[in-house]
Amino acid sequence: MKKNFYVTTPIYYPSGNLHIGHAYTTTLADVICRYKKEDGYNTFFLTGSDEHGQKIELKAKENNLEPIEYVNEIVLNFKNLWKKLNINYNKFIRTTDQYHIDSVQKIFSFLLEKKLIYLSKYKGEYCISCEEFLTKEQIVDNKFHVVCKKEFIIFEEDSYILKITEFKTYLQEIFKTDFLEPENRKKEMLNNFINNDLEDLSVTRINFKWGIPVIEDPKHVIYVWIDALSNYITALGYKNNEKNLMDTFWSKDTEILQIIGKEITRFHSIYWPVLLKALDLRLPSKILSHGWILSKNDKMSKSLNNVIDPLKIIDDFSSDALRFYISYNLPTYKDGNFTEELFIESFNTNLANNVGNLISRTSNMIIKYFDGQTPEANIESDSLYKKGIETITNYKKFMNEYKVTEAIEEVLKLGQSCNKYIEDIKPWDLEKNDKIDELKKVIKILHNNIVIIIYLLKPILVENTEKMFKQIGVKIDDVNFDSINNKKYSIDKISSREIIFKRI
């Protein structure tokens, strides 16, 4: 029986086009999901768009459009980016989808009936841009939101409130587990929120209309976080007539990974568990809260004119080049840097000089010395062969821990060892001195490790995997974790001399 794996990204807010930060989260989800599928899991990958709220209503008005017309156009841009980035999601949810609206209304009514939601007056510092009430830690100069640097408003109106404080003990208990990573994010949530003035949450608004109306009190629209957070289960058919995938992908045995940016950690690690507990549903296995992408150590923002358009990077350098940089050069446990100079340096060092060069040199030697036929040799006792097998084990360990950067590092180290092996052994001297048996062994070890390297990079280098396998005479469908551990794949004659990763 196959194991189940469910991975989600946040649903992105269509107030403008997506930037490199959105591509970061979604690429991570795609890479991990592709790996899980290779490892025999039944997978489901969800992404989407969060389309309600005051900011959307205002943006649509500025553009003389109805809100739905405004978001429709931007959602098309989202889907275009995911297509160009080779994001292989199973479902794209929109919070304007009728099945989602129906589910959210039922969830709200259920919480109201359980008396976990009550009507009151809510007052607080509110950031329209981020759709967020602010805590004192998020305020700068008594005027601005520390994240977006925009001026907040003092907001006061009738609102339905979710009883977050009733779940304080529950939150303290789950924060003793490792459901949220990295560790420093857990400490931040505990110190700044859970153990420090935990407050109930405003969940409806009456000063705008673009949202899901409360059935029992239609002048209220359901404010962003019940609407947005519920998408992870409404997409699976929770309380709606969609195909019910809850029993498969939200079951107690399913591995559930939710990847988010650190700026929305509070909502996903505090309010989302409260909602799930109130609905008597399980927690995700892991919430992975990655850092920001910086540009020369500054947070990317339109005001600093340093926002990077992923479509331009793809058009200039390729989808695989961007997928690799995101996966390898932006570790999840800290903020990462992205500049064109760093991007080019990484591509040339890792893909052109290491992986691409190794494939090209080895395939050329097979063509030159053995007429394109990869020789057979007994290699099991060789240390470099053993390093290849160890690389598979280490790679899987890191990928199972969602440490994609570390997993890729294992693969790159194998490539470096193989390139050094060529320089040290000098196969051309073996051929010149007629040491053919030794030469066969050298080439077979290199070829075997190249198959491993290509396969382990398959979840990242989606466009080039088949080309790389073709260059070493292996069919992509022959290769899996079992076959690379046991050399159970056929090898065709090699004739291609294509340079796959040309230096930029």
TORROBA-984547 format. One line per 8 residues: number of its first residue (from 1); their letters; for each residue x, y, z negated of C-alpha. Coordinates in steps of 0.1 Angstrom, whole numbers, plus 5000, padded with zeros to 4 digits. Example, Ala and Ser with C-alpha at 12.3 -4.5 7.8 and 13.67 -1.06 7.14 Angstrom:
BEGIN
1 = AS = 5123 4955 4922; 5137 4989 4929
// end
This chain:
BEGIN
1 = MKKNFYVT = 5000 5000 5000; 5014 5034 5010; 5021 5060 4984; 5004 5094 4988; 5021 5128 4990; 5003 5162 4991; 5022 5194 4996; 5008 5230 4997
9 = TPIYYPSG = 5020 5265 5004; 5003 5295 4990; 4976 5308 5014; 4990 5340 5028; 4973 5374 5028; 4966 5387 5063; 4971 5424 5056; 5000 5424 5081
17 = NLHIGHAY = 5022 5400 5101; 5042 5373 5082; 5079 5379 5074; 5108 5357 5066; 5097 5350 5031; 5065 5333 5043; 5086 5313 5067; 5108 5302 5038
25 = TTTLADVI = 5080 5287 5018; 5063 5270 5047; 5095 5256 5061; 5104 5241 5028; 5070 5224 5026; 5074 5212 5061; 5109 5197 5056; 5099 5179 5024
33 = CRYKKEDG = 5067 5166 5040; 5086 5153 5070; 5111 5136 5047; 5083 5119 5027; 5067 5107 5059; 5100 5091 5069; 5102 5075 5035; 5069 5057 5040
41 = YNTFFLTG = 5044 5081 5023; 5009 5089 5035; 5012 5127 5036; 4989 5157 5037; 5003 5193 5043; 4981 5223 5036; 4986 5259 5044; 4963 5288 5052
49 = SDEHGQKI = 4952 5324 5048; 4936 5343 5018; 4912 5366 5036; 4891 5384 5010; 4897 5415 4988; 4897 5452 4986; 4929 5457 5006; 4916 5438 5036
57 = ELKAKENN = 4884 5458 5035; 4904 5490 5035; 4928 5479 5062; 4899 5468 5084; 4882 5502 5079; 4914 5520 5089; 4915 5500 5121; 4877 5506 5128
65 = LEPIEYVN = 4871 5469 5126; 4849 5446 5106; 4870 5427 5080; 4865 5393 5098; 4876 5409 5131; 4907 5423 5114; 4917 5390 5098; 4909 5369 5129
73 = EIVLNFKN = 4936 5386 5149; 4962 5383 5122; 4955 5346 5115; 4962 5339 5152; 4996 5355 5146; 5001 5332 5116; 4993 5301 5136; 5016 5313 5164
81 = LWKKLNIN = 5045 5316 5140; 5039 5282 5125; 5038 5267 5160; 5071 5283 5170; 5087 5272 5138; 5075 5236 5144; 5055 5236 5112; 5035 5203 5113
89 = YNKFIRTT = 5006 5211 5088; 4976 5188 5086; 4951 5216 5078; 4949 5254 5079; 4924 5266 5055; 4908 5301 5057; 4889 5315 5026; 4863 5327 5051
97 = DQYHIDSV = 4855 5291 5061; 4820 5283 5050; 4828 5251 5033; 4853 5269 5011; 4828 5297 5003; 4802 5271 4992; 4828 5253 4970; 4840 5285 4953
105 = QKIFSFLL = 4804 5295 4945; 4797 5260 4930; 4830 5262 4910; 4820 5296 4896; 4785 5284 4887; 4799 5254 4870; 4823 5275 4849; 4795 5299 4841
113 = EKKLIYLS = 4772 5271 4829; 4800 5257 4807; 4803 5292 4792; 4839 5296 4802; 4830 5327 4821; 4812 5357 4805; 4801 5391 4816; 4819 5421 4801
121 = KYKGEYCI = 4836 5454 4809; 4871 5451 4821; 4897 5479 4819; 4933 5477 4830; 4961 5489 4852; 4954 5475 4887; 4976 5473 4918; 4954 5473 4949
129 = SCEEFLTK = 4983 5463 4971; 4990 5431 4951; 4954 5425 4941; 4967 5421 4905; 4961 5435 4870; 4994 5444 4855; 5010 5436 4822; 5033 5461 4804
137 = EQIVDNKF = 5063 5442 4817; 5052 5449 4853; 5049 5487 4849; 5076 5512 4857; 5075 5549 4846; 5039 5544 4835; 5029 5547 4871; 5043 5520 4894
145 = HVVCKKEF = 5042 5482 4899; 5077 5469 4894; 5074 5445 4923; 5058 5465 4952; 5068 5499 4938; 5033 5512 4946; 5012 5534 4923; 4986 5515 4904
153 = IIFEEDSY = 4951 5527 4894; 4933 5526 4861; 4904 5503 4868; 4872 5499 4847; 4840 5483 4856; 4816 5454 4848; 4833 5421 4855; 4829 5384 4848
161 = ILKITEFK = 4858 5372 4827; 4874 5337 4826; 4883 5325 4791; 4920 5320 4795; 4927 5325 4758; 4907 5295 4750; 4933 5274 4767; 4964 5288 4750
169 = TYLQEIFK = 4973 5256 4731; 4968 5235 4763; 4991 5258 4782; 5018 5256 4755; 5016 5218 4756; 5019 5215 4794; 5048 5240 4794; 5067 5214 4773
177 = TDFLEPEN = 5067 5192 4805; 5086 5198 4837; 5055 5206 4859; 5070 5240 4867; 5105 5245 4880; 5130 5261 4878; 5135 5262 4840; 5140 5299 4838
185 = RKKEMLNN = 5106 5305 4853; 5090 5285 4825; 5107 5306 4799; 5096 5337 4816; 5059 5326 4817; 5060 5315 4780; 5078 5346 4767; 5060 5372 4788
193 = FINNDLED = 5025 5358 4790; 5015 5326 4771; 5031 5334 4738; 5028 5372 4741; 4993 5387 4743; 4977 5360 4766; 4945 5377 4780; 4913 5365 4796
201 = LSVTRINF = 4911 5371 4833; 4888 5393 4853; 4874 5372 4881; 4848 5394 4898; 4845 5429 4913; 4816 5452 4922; 4834 5481 4939; 4839 5464 4972
209 = KWGIPVIE = 4818 5438 4992; 4844 5418 5012; 4844 5386 4991; 4824 5356 4980; 4792 5368 4962; 4783 5352 4928; 4751 5333 4933; 4737 5342 4899
217 = DPKHVIYV = 4746 5379 4903; 4752 5389 4939; 4764 5424 4933; 4796 5408 4920; 4821 5392 4944; 4845 5365 4932; 4878 5382 4927; 4909 5368 4944
225 = WIDALSNY = 4923 5341 4921; 4893 5317 4917; 4887 5321 4954; 4924 5317 4964; 4936 5290 4940; 4906 5268 4946; 4917 5263 4982; 4940 5235 4972
233 = ITALGYKN = 4911 5213 4963; 4883 5228 4985; 4905 5218 5015; 4903 5182 5003; 4865 5183 5002; 4859 5193 4965; 4823 5203 4960; 4816 5206 4998
241 = NEKNLMDT = 4807 5185 5028; 4841 5184 5044; 4858 5150 5047; 4864 5140 5011; 4902 5136 5006; 4902 5142 4969; 4902 5105 4960; 4933 5101 4982
249 = FWSKDTEI = 4953 5133 4977; 4942 5145 4942; 4942 5111 4926; 4962 5103 4895; 4988 5083 4915; 4994 5110 4942; 5026 5130 4942; 5014 5166 4945
257 = LQIIGKEI = 5039 5194 4952; 5029 5230 4953; 5055 5254 4966; 5052 5291 4958; 5072 5323 4956; 5082 5335 4922; 5060 5366 4923; 5029 5345 4921
265 = TRFHSIYW = 5041 5321 4894; 5018 5334 4867; 4987 5327 4887; 4998 5292 4897; 5013 5281 4864; 4988 5297 4840; 4954 5304 4857; 4955 5274 4881
273 = PVLLKALD = 4961 5248 4853; 4933 5264 4833; 4909 5261 4863; 4919 5225 4868; 4915 5217 4831; 4880 5233 4831; 4871 5212 4861; 4885 5181 4845
281 = LRLPSKIL = 4910 5176 4872; 4947 5166 4870; 4977 5190 4873; 5000 5189 4903; 5031 5168 4898; 5053 5199 4904; 5050 5236 4910; 5082 5247 4927
289 = SHGWILSK = 5087 5284 4923; 5114 5296 4946; 5132 5329 4945; 5131 5359 4968; 5150 5364 5000; 5174 5394 4996; 5190 5415 5024; 5224 5426 5012
297 = NDKMSKSL = 5212 5420 4977; 5181 5442 4981; 5146 5427 4980; 5131 5429 5015; 5105 5456 5018; 5090 5477 5046; 5100 5509 5027; 5137 5499 5029
305 = NNVIDPLK = 5133 5489 5065; 5150 5455 5059; 5122 5431 5066; 5133 5403 5090; 5108 5391 5116; 5111 5353 5119; 5098 5354 5155; 5127 5375 5166
313 = IIDDFSSD = 5152 5351 5149; 5135 5322 5166; 5135 5339 5200; 5172 5350 5197; 5187 5318 5181; 5161 5290 5181; 5136 5274 5157; 5161 5248 5145
321 = ALRFYISY = 5187 5275 5136; 5162 5293 5114; 5148 5260 5098; 5184 5251 5090; 5193 5284 5074; 5162 5284 5053; 5166 5248 5042; 5203 5250 5034
329 = NLPTYKDG = 5213 5286 5027; 5183 5296 5005; 5184 5274 4974; 5151 5273 4955; 5165 5279 4920; 5178 5315 4927; 5173 5344 4950; 5190 5339 4984
337 = NFTEELFI = 5205 5363 5010; 5195 5366 5046; 5214 5389 5070; 5222 5383 5107; 5259 5380 5099; 5253 5353 5072; 5229 5335 5096; 5255 5334 5124
345 = ESFNTNLA = 5283 5324 5101; 5262 5295 5087; 5252 5283 5122; 5287 5283 5135; 5303 5267 5105; 5277 5240 5098; 5259 5232 5131; 5284 5242 5158
353 = NNVGNLIS = 5318 5234 5142; 5307 5205 5120; 5277 5185 5132; 5277 5195 5169; 5315 5192 5173; 5315 5158 5157; 5288 5144 5180; 5305 5160 5211
361 = RTSNMIIK = 5340 5147 5202; 5328 5112 5194; 5305 5108 5224; 5333 5121 5247; 5357 5095 5233; 5332 5067 5238; 5328 5078 5274; 5365 5082 5280
369 = YFDGQTPE = 5378 5052 5262; 5350 5027 5265; 5331 5038 5296; 5302 5050 5275; 5296 5017 5257; 5299 5020 5219; 5323 4993 5208; 5315 4967 5181
377 = ANIESDSL = 5338 4963 5151; 5337 4951 5115; 5335 4983 5095; 5317 4973 5062; 5349 4974 5041; 5361 5008 5053; 5358 5037 5028; 5343 5061 5053
385 = YKKGIETI = 5316 5036 5062; 5308 5033 5024; 5307 5071 5022; 5280 5071 5048; 5259 5046 5028; 5264 5067 4996; 5253 5098 5015; 5220 5082 5022
393 = TNYKKFMN = 5215 5074 4985; 5225 5108 4974; 5204 5126 5000; 5173 5106 4990; 5179 5114 4953; 5181 5151 4960; 5152 5152 4984; 5130 5133 4958
401 = EYKVTEAI = 5139 5161 4934; 5130 5187 4961; 5166 5199 4961; 5168 5204 4998; 5200 5225 4998; 5218 5199 4978; 5205 5171 5001; 5218 5189 5032
409 = EEVLKLGQ = 5252 5195 5015; 5256 5157 5012; 5251 5154 5049; 5274 5182 5058; 5301 5167 5036; 5299 5135 5055; 5303 5154 5087; 5334 5172 5074
417 = SCNKYIED = 5349 5138 5063; 5343 5124 5098; 5359 5154 5115; 5389 5152 5091; 5391 5114 5098; 5394 5122 5136; 5423 5147 5129; 5440 5123 5105
425 = IKPWDLEK = 5437 5091 5125; 5442 5107 5160; 5422 5082 5181; 5439 5095 5212; 5472 5082 5199; 5456 5048 5192; 5445 5046 5228; 5479 5058 5241
433 = NDKIDELK = 5497 5031 5220; 5472 5004 5231; 5459 4998 5196; 5424 4990 5209; 5411 4970 5180; 5419 4999 5156; 5404 5024 5181; 5372 5003 5183
441 = KVIKILHN = 5369 5004 5145; 5374 5041 5143; 5348 5049 5170; 5323 5025 5154; 5327 5041 5120; 5322 5076 5135; 5292 5065 5156; 5276 5048 5126
449 = NIVIIIYL = 5280 5079 5104; 5267 5102 5132; 5235 5081 5133; 5231 5087 5096; 5238 5124 5099; 5213 5130 5127; 5186 5109 5109; 5190 5127 5076
457 = LKPILVEN = 5188 5161 5094; 5157 5150 5113; 5132 5168 5090; 5151 5201 5096; 5164 5200 5132; 5131 5191 5148; 5138 5203 5183; 5173 5188 5186
465 = TEKMFKQI = 5170 5154 5169; 5161 5135 5200; 5188 5152 5221; 5214 5144 5194; 5203 5107 5194; 5204 5106 5232; 5239 5119 5232; 5251 5089 5211
473 = GVKIDDVN = 5229 5064 5230; 5203 5057 5202; 5165 5059 5207; 5148 5081 5181; 5121 5055 5174; 5147 5029 5165; 5159 5048 5135; 5146 5048 5100
481 = FDSINNKK = 5159 5044 5065; 5161 5007 5068; 5179 5007 5101; 5206 5033 5091; 5213 5013 5060; 5217 4980 5079; 5227 4992 5115; 5195 4977 5129
489 = YSIDKISS = 5192 4999 5160; 5202 4992 5196; 5228 5014 5214; 5225 5023 5250; 5253 5034 5273; 5263 5071 5267; 5267 5095 5296; 5256 5129 5282
497 = REIIFKRI = 5282 5155 5275; 5258 5183 5265; 5270 5207 5238; 5239 5209 5216; 5249 5236 5191; 5269 5262 5210; 5287 5287 5188; 5269 5321 5186
// end
